[in-house]
Amino acid sequence: MAAENSAVAEVLQSLFQTPPAEFTAERNKVVKALKSDGDKELAATIAAVRRPGMSDWLLNVASVEYSDEVAELVEAANEVIDSQEAAMEGHDAGDLRIRLKLLRVCAATVATVAVGIADRFKQAGAGSSTTDITTRLTEIAANRGALALLERGLLGAEDPGSSDPFAAIGGDVATRVTRPEPAKKQAVGKAKPAVGKEKPARDLQADKPSGPTAAERKARRAAVAAAQKALAAAESASDAATRAVTKHETVLARAEARAAEAEAQLEALKAAVATATDALHSARADEDSAAADVDTANSALVTAERALVE
């Protein structure tokens, strides 16, 4: 499929906004409509497109709903690839560390909004977690073709080609949760009742705790509901705080990148000023020398004119 074909791209950009579970039915519906309109070639092209994975679908939706964030990620990834290629060719790669940091922040931002899209569409399972999406972004960030498809919301439309020989984002962005080892069960043998120590049946019956009353159960249910409500409010506040942190990290990383570039430009300007100062001093010395030569020549001229008159 040629994604550069505007007609194909337009159809697929709309189709790729469809959740994976509904993709096939929606694609068949589009193909049928195209055939009815007499566009059999376009219909055949669309019919050959396969359903994108969960992560690709989420990122395709993000490219439409959060186009600025995705565009910043694509720009940051391309700058990292530029720096890496320059370094491999022996050229100045700039401050790769700052560019990688900016890329990681941009990737975390896009991963966060993609997870939010999954929650909004009630999509779960493989490909919908932060780790899954970050892993997919790591692959995309190392491939210019994939980056172009991501920016247009066309992941899955075609094979972007082989990736660069290294992953641009790197690291494990998502926090891994380690499950504790289950406690080993201890073998419990049947205790033999001690002779003469048996409790009367009525005493055993009296030891059994009585169940909660209706009022107690009602109070417990109310407490559970209140706790659930408090948890939802806390999670909402946590999500808002996370988005704010991510936003400020993006701004900071971008500012650091610009500061690094400004510092490099300042050093270059300082070098230019030093060179110009040296050139000025040399020119003034030449000027002074030339003036002295003029004075000497004038004196010689006056002397020669006097000798001529005498």
C-alpha positions in Angstrom: 0.0 0.0 0.0 1.4 3.4 -0.9 0.6 5.7 2.0 1.8 8.6 -0.1 -1.4 8.2 -2.2 -3.6 10.9 -0.8 -6.9 9.0 -1.5 -5.7 5.9 0.2 -4.2 7.9 3.1 -7.5 9.8 3.6 -9.5 6.6 3.8 -7.1 4.8 6.1 -6.6 7.8 8.5 -10.3 7.6 9.1 -10.4 3.8 9.3 -7.5 3.6 11.7 -9.5 5.5 14.3 -11.7 2.4 14.7 -11.0 0.2 17.7 -9.3 -3.1 16.8 -12.3 -5.2 17.6 -14.5 -3.3 15.2 -11.8 -2.7 12.5 -12.6 -5.7 10.2 -16.3 -5.0 10.1 -15.7 -1.3 9.4 -13.1 -2.0 6.8 -15.5 -4.3 4.9 -18.2 -1.7 5.1 -15.8 0.9 3.6 -14.7 -1.6 0.8 -18.3 -2.3 0.0 -19.1 1.4 -0.3 -16.1 2.0 -2.5 -17.1 -0.8 -4.8 -20.6 0.7 -5.1 -19.1 4.0 -6.1 -17.1 2.2 -8.8 -13.7 2.7 -7.3 -12.6 -0.9 -7.4 -8.9 -0.2 -7.3 -9.1 1.8 -4.1 -11.5 -0.8 -2.7 -8.9 -3.6 -3.4 -6.2 -1.6 -1.8 -8.2 -1.0 1.4 -9.4 -4.6 1.5 -5.7 -5.7 1.7 -5.0 -3.6 4.8 -4.9 -5.7 8.0 -6.0 -4.6 11.4 -3.4 -2.7 13.3 -2.2 -3.9 16.7 -3.6 -2.3 19.9 -0.6 -0.1 20.5 -0.6 1.2 16.9 -4.3 1.9 17.0 -3.9 3.9 20.3 -1.0 5.9 18.8 -3.0 6.5 15.6 -5.8 8.0 17.6 -3.3 10.0 19.7 -1.8 11.4 16.4 -5.2 13.0 15.7 -6.3 14.0 19.2 -2.9 15.0 20.5 -1.2 16.1 17.2 1.1 18.6 18.9 2.5 16.1 21.4 3.0 13.5 18.7 4.6 16.1 16.4 7.1 17.0 19.2 7.9 13.3 19.7 8.6 12.9 15.9 10.8 16.0 15.8 12.7 14.9 18.9 13.2 11.3 17.5 14.4 12.6 14.1 16.9 15.0 15.9 18.3 12.0 17.8 18.6 10.0 14.7 20.4 12.9 13.0 22.8 13.2 15.9 23.5 9.4 15.9 24.1 9.4 12.2 26.4 12.4 12.4 28.4 10.7 15.2 28.7 7.5 13.2 30.0 9.5 10.3 32.5 11.3 12.5 30.7 14.7 12.4 29.6 16.9 15.3 26.6 15.2 16.9 25.6 18.1 19.2 24.5 17.4 22.7 23.0 13.9 22.2 22.4 13.5 25.9 20.0 16.5 26.0 18.2 15.3 22.9 17.8 11.8 24.3 16.3 13.2 27.4 13.9 15.4 25.5 12.9 12.3 23.4 12.2 10.2 26.6 10.0 13.0 28.0 8.1 13.3 24.7 7.7 9.5 24.6 6.4 9.4 28.2 3.9 12.2 27.3 2.5 10.3 24.2 2.4 7.0 26.2 0.4 8.7 28.9 -2.2 10.1 26.5 -2.4 6.8 24.7 -3.2 4.9 27.9 -5.8 7.6 28.6 -7.4 6.8 25.2 -7.4 3.1 26.0 -9.2 3.8 29.3 -11.7 6.1 27.6 -12.6 3.4 25.0 -12.5 0.7 27.7 -9.8 -1.1 25.8 -7.6 -3.5 27.8 -5.3 -6.4 27.2 -2.0 -6.8 25.3 -0.8 -3.5 23.7 -2.8 -1.2 25.9 -0.4 -0.8 28.9 2.2 1.9 29.4 4.9 -0.7 29.1 3.5 -2.0 25.8 3.1 1.5 24.3 6.5 2.6 25.4 8.1 -0.5 23.9 6.3 0.2 20.6 7.4 3.9 20.7 11.0 2.7 21.2 10.8 0.8 17.9 9.1 3.7 16.1 11.5 6.3 17.3 14.4 4.5 15.7 12.8 4.4 12.2 12.2 7.5 10.1 9.5 5.7 8.0 7.6 4.6 11.1 7.8 8.1 12.5 6.3 9.5 9.3 3.4 7.0 9.6 2.9 7.9 13.2 2.6 11.6 12.6 0.0 11.0 9.9 -2.0 8.4 12.0 -1.1 5.6 9.6 0.7 3.0 11.7 -0.1 -0.3 10.2 -0.8 1.0 6.7 2.5 -0.3 5.3 5.9 -1.7 6.3 8.1 1.3 7.2 11.2 -0.7 6.3 14.1 -1.8 8.5 14.8 0.1 11.7 18.0 1.9 12.6 20.6 -0.3 14.3 19.9 1.1 17.8 16.8 2.1 19.8 16.5 5.8 20.3 14.6 6.0 23.5 16.2 3.2 25.4 15.8 2.4 29.1 12.8 1.0 30.8 10.4 4.0 31.1 7.6 2.1 32.8 8.1 1.1 36.4 8.2 -2.6 36.8 6.2 -4.1 39.6 7.7 -7.2 41.3 5.2 -9.6 42.7 6.2 -11.0 46.1 6.8 -14.7 46.3 3.8 -16.4 47.9 4.4 -17.6 51.4 5.1 -21.2 51.7 2.4 -23.2 53.3 3.3 -24.9 56.5 2.3 -28.5 56.9 -0.2 -28.7 59.6 -0.8 -32.0 61.2 -4.0 -33.0 63.0 -3.5 -32.3 66.6 -4.5 -35.2 68.8 -6.9 -34.1 71.5 -5.4 -34.3 75.0 -7.1 -36.8 77.2 -9.4 -35.2 79.6 -9.2 -31.8 78.0 -12.2 -32.0 75.7 -14.6 -29.1 75.9 -18.3 -29.8 76.4 -20.3 -29.4 73.2 -22.2 -26.4 74.6 -18.9 -24.6 75.4 -17.7 -25.1 71.8 -20.9 -23.7 70.5 -20.6 -20.7 72.8 -17.0 -20.0 71.5 -18.3 -19.4 67.9 -18.4 -15.7 67.0 -21.8 -14.4 66.1 -22.2 -12.8 62.6 -22.5 -9.0 62.1 -25.9 -7.5 62.6 -27.9 -5.8 59.7 -26.9 -2.4 61.0 -23.2 -3.4 61.1 -23.4 -4.8 57.5 -25.0 -1.5 56.3 -22.3 0.5 58.0 -19.6 -1.6 56.4 -21.1 -1.2 53.0 -21.2 2.5 53.5 -17.6 2.5 54.6 -16.6 0.5 51.4 -18.5 2.9 49.2 -16.9 5.9 50.9 -13.4 4.3 50.5 -14.1 3.6 46.8 -15.2 7.2 46.2 -12.1 8.5 48.0 -9.9 6.2 45.9 -11.4 7.4 42.7 -10.8 11.0 43.7 -7.3 10.2 44.7 -6.6 8.4 41.4 -8.0 11.4 39.5 -5.8 13.8 41.4 -2.8 11.5 40.8 -3.5 11.4 37.1 -3.8 15.2 37.0 -0.5 15.6 38.9 1.2 13.1 36.6 0.1 15.0 33.5 1.3 18.3 35.1 4.7 16.7 35.9 5.0 15.3 32.4 4.2 18.7 30.8 6.7 20.5 32.9 9.4 17.9 32.2 8.8 18.4 28.5 9.1 22.2 28.9 12.3 21.8 31.0 13.9 19.3 28.5 13.1 21.6 25.6 14.5 24.6 27.5 17.7 22.7 28.3 18.1 21.7 24.7 17.7 25.3 23.6 20.1 26.5 26.3 22.7 24.0 25.1 22.3 25.3 21.5 22.5 28.9 22.8 25.7 28.1 24.7 27.3 26.6 21.6 26.3 29.7 19.6 27.7 32.0 22.3 31.0 30.1 22.3 31.1 30.5 18.5 30.4 34.2 18.8 33.1 34.7 21.4 35.6 33.0 19.1 34.5 35.3 16.3 34.8 38.4 18.5 38.3 37.3 19.5 39.3 36.8 15.9 37.9 40.1 14.9 39.7 41.8 17.8 43.0 40.3 16.7 42.4 41.4 13.1 41.5 45.0 14.3 44.7 45.2 16.4 46.7 44.0 13.4 45.0 46.5 11.1 45.7 49.4 13.5 49.4 48.3 13.7 49.5 48.3 9.9 47.8 51.7 9.9 50.4 53.1 12.3 53.3 51.7 10.3 51.8 53.2 7.1 51.4 56.6 8.8 55.1 56.5 9.8 56.1 55.6 6.3 54.0 58.6 5.0 55.8 60.9 7.4 59.2 59.6 6.4 58.3 60.0 2.7 57.0 63.6 3.3 60.3 64.5 5.1 62.3 63.0 2.2 60.2 65.0 -0.3 60.7 68.3 1.6 64.5 67.7 1.7 64.6 66.9 -2.0 62.6 70.0 -2.9 65.0 72.2 -0.9 68.0 70.7 -2.5 66.5 71.3 -5.9 65.9 75.0 -5.2 69.4 75.5 -3.8 
